[in-house]
Amino acid sequence: MAIDPTQQSAGGQATDGRAQKAQNKLANDMDMFLKMLTTQLKNQDPLSPLDSTEFTNQLVQFAAVEQQIDANTHLESLVKAQQSSQMASSVGYLGTAVEFESTSLPLQNGTAAFSYALNERADEVTVRIQDASGKTVKTIDGGSTAGQHDLTWDGVDDNGQQLTDGAYKAIITAKNGQKTSTVTPLVSGTVTGITSGDGKVILSLSGVDVSLDDIKSVKQPASPATGT
C-alpha cells in the first residue's frame, strides 16, 4: 500500500508544459513581429514614414499577453502546491474503510460489501456481478422490500469457484411490473493507494479508483482481536 508518484508527477508536468508552450509561442510571435517591424522601418519612405500608432498598440498587446501568461504560471504553481498538500493530507486514508456510490466493486481478501436502497417495494431485484470483461460471474437475488439492503459477496462465482481479488461491477436492477430500473449501490472497501491527477486526489481500492470528492463516509479499520 504505497502512494504512486507517477501519476502525480505526470499531472504536474502537464500543467507546467501548458504554461511553457504558451511562453514559447509568445516569444516566437514577438520575435517575428520585431523582425517584420525592423524590415518595415528600414524600407519605409522617408517622405511618408510609418504611423507608429499601430505597432505601438501591438507592442502593448504583447506586453498584456505576457503578463497574463506570467499570472497563469503563478496560478499553476499554486495549484501544484495545493495538489501536493492534498496528497500529503490524504495519506491518512490508507487502510481506512470508505463508502462511495458506484457500480465498481472491489473484491478484497475474498469479500466485497455493498448496499442499495429502494424507495418502494419491487416485484424482483437482481444483482449481477461482472468481471473486467463485462461477463456476469455471479447472480444474486436481492431484497425487494422498501428501504436499505446490505449485501456481502464472498467472491465465489456461479460455478462455485473462488475468484481473485480485484475490480468487479455490481449491476442492480429492480422490476415493478413492466418497469425496470437500475439502482446504484453504495460500495464499501479499504483504501490501498492514493494518486493525484487533473487537480483531483484519487483513492485506489484494489483496482477500483474513486475521487476523494465522491467519498460518502470514512471509517477506521477494525482493531485486530487479541487474546491470551
Summary of the structure (lengths in Angstrom):
residues: 228
radius of gyration: 28.9
end to end distance: 29.9
largest distance: 106.1
contacts: 614
relative contact order: 0.18
helix: 36%
strand: 36%
